[in-house]
C-alpha cells in the first residue's frame, strides 16, 4: 500500500522522470564518450568561455568538488584547458579547446533531439506551464 502511494508523490515522479531523461541522454551521448554532466559544462563554456571554476560551479548548480572531477575528466580528454590568472594564482580560468568547441557542435543536435523526444505530445503552452511549475518547485526549496 505504501509503495503505491509513494509512486504517486511529486517527489517520486520528479526523481524517476529525471532518471529516465538522464539515462536517455547518456545513451545518446555514449558514442562520443561524454556524460550529461560533462555536456552541461561544455555547453556553459561555449556560451561564456574563460570563466573561473567557481563561476562554472554556480552556473551548473554543482558543488566545487564535483565540478573539479568533471573538469579533470574533460581536461584528460583534451576538451578544456585551465589557465592560472595573473591576479590570483590560486584561480584557474577554464577554456574550451578546439576539440571541445567542435564536440559541442556535434552534441547540440543530440541534446535537442533528446529534448524533443522528452516533450513529444506537448503543446508549446503546456511546455511553458510545465517549466513554470518546475521552477516554482525549485524556488520553493
C-alpha positions as CSV (number, residue, x, y, z in Angstrom):
1,X,0.0,0.0,0.0
2,X,2.8,2.4,1.0
3,X,4.7,1.7,-2.3
4,X,1.6,2.6,-4.4
5,X,1.2,5.9,-2.5
6,X,4.9,6.7,-2.9
7,X,4.7,6.3,-6.7
8,X,2.0,9.0,-6.7
9,X,4.1,11.6,-5.0
10,X,5.5,14.6,-6.8
11,X,9.0,13.9,-5.5
12,X,9.0,10.3,-6.7
13,X,7.6,11.2,-10.1
14,X,10.2,14.0,-10.5
15,X,13.0,11.7,-9.4
16,X,12.1,8.8,-11.8
17,X,11.4,11.2,-14.6
18,X,14.8,12.9,-14.1
19,X,16.5,9.4,-14.1
20,X,14.7,8.4,-17.3
21,X,15.7,11.6,-19.1
22,X,19.3,11.4,-17.9
23,X,19.6,7.8,-19.0
24,X,18.2,8.5,-22.4
25,X,20.6,11.4,-22.8
26,X,23.5,9.3,-21.6
27,X,22.7,6.6,-24.2
28,X,22.7,9.2,-26.9
29,X,26.0,10.7,-25.8
30,X,27.8,7.4,-25.3
31,X,29.3,7.2,-28.8
32,X,31.1,10.5,-28.0
33,X,32.4,9.3,-24.6
34,X,30.7,12.3,-22.9
35,X,28.3,12.3,-19.9
36,X,25.4,14.6,-19.4
37,X,27.3,16.4,-16.6
38,X,30.3,16.9,-19.0
39,X,28.0,18.1,-21.7
40,X,26.5,20.7,-19.3
41,X,29.9,22.2,-18.6
42,X,30.9,22.2,-22.2
43,X,27.6,24.0,-23.1
44,X,28.2,26.6,-20.4
45,X,31.7,27.2,-21.6
46,X,30.5,27.6,-25.2
47,X,28.3,30.4,-24.1
48,X,30.9,32.0,-21.9
49,X,34.4,30.7,-22.3
50,X,37.2,31.7,-19.9
51,X,35.3,31.7,-16.6
52,X,36.5,30.6,-13.2
53,X,35.8,27.1,-11.8
54,X,33.7,28.8,-9.1
55,X,31.5,30.6,-11.6
56,X,31.2,27.3,-13.6
57,X,30.1,25.5,-10.4
58,X,27.5,28.2,-9.8
59,X,26.1,28.2,-13.3
60,X,25.9,24.4,-13.4
61,X,24.4,24.1,-9.9
62,X,27.2,21.7,-8.9
63,X,29.4,21.8,-5.9
64,X,33.1,22.6,-6.3
65,X,34.5,19.0,-5.8
66,X,32.0,17.7,-8.4
67,X,32.9,20.4,-10.9
68,X,36.6,19.7,-10.3
69,X,36.1,16.0,-11.1
70,X,34.2,16.7,-14.2
71,X,36.8,19.3,-15.4
72,X,39.6,16.8,-14.7
73,X,37.9,14.3,-17.0
74,X,37.3,16.9,-19.7
75,X,40.9,18.1,-19.4
76,X,42.1,14.4,-19.8
77,X,40.1,14.2,-22.9
78,X,41.6,17.4,-24.3
79,X,38.3,19.2,-24.4
80,X,39.2,22.0,-21.9
81,X,42.3,23.8,-20.6
82,X,42.9,25.6,-17.3
83,X,44.9,28.8,-17.2
84,X,46.1,30.4,-14.0
85,X,45.0,34.1,-13.6
86,X,47.7,36.7,-13.0
87,X,45.6,38.4,-10.3
88,X,45.2,35.3,-8.2
89,X,47.5,32.3,-8.9
90,X,45.0,30.0,-7.0
91,X,42.3,30.8,-9.5
92,X,42.0,28.9,-12.8
93,X,40.1,30.2,-15.8
94,X,38.5,27.4,-17.8
95,X,38.6,27.5,-21.6
96,X,37.3,25.1,-24.3
97,X,39.9,23.7,-26.6
98,X,39.2,23.5,-30.4
99,X,38.2,19.9,-29.7
100,X,35.7,21.0,-27.0
101,X,34.2,23.6,-29.4
102,X,33.9,21.0,-32.2
103,X,32.4,18.4,-29.9
104,X,29.8,20.9,-28.8
105,X,28.7,21.4,-32.4
106,X,28.3,17.6,-32.8
107,X,26.4,17.2,-29.5
108,X,24.0,20.1,-29.7
109,X,21.7,18.3,-32.2
110,X,21.8,15.2,-30.0
111,X,20.7,17.3,-27.0
112,X,17.9,18.9,-29.0
113,X,16.7,15.5,-30.3
114,X,16.6,14.1,-26.8
115,X,14.7,17.1,-25.6
116,X,12.2,16.8,-28.5
117,X,11.7,13.1,-27.6
118,X,11.1,14.1,-24.0
119,X,8.5,16.6,-24.9
120,X,6.7,14.6,-27.6
121,X,3.0,15.3,-27.5
122,X,3.2,18.5,-25.5
123,X,1.8,21.7,-26.9
124,X,4.0,24.8,-26.6
125,X,1.8,26.4,-23.9
126,X,1.9,23.1,-21.9
127,X,5.7,23.2,-22.1
128,X,5.8,26.7,-20.8
129,X,3.4,25.8,-18.0
130,X,5.5,22.8,-17.1
131,X,8.6,25.0,-16.9
132,X,6.8,27.4,-14.6
133,X,5.7,24.6,-12.3
134,X,9.1,23.1,-12.1
135,X,10.7,26.4,-11.5
136,X,8.1,27.1,-8.7
137,X,9.0,23.7,-7.1
138,X,12.7,24.6,-7.4
139,X,12.3,28.1,-5.9
140,X,10.1,26.7,-3.0
141,X,13.2,24.6,-1.9
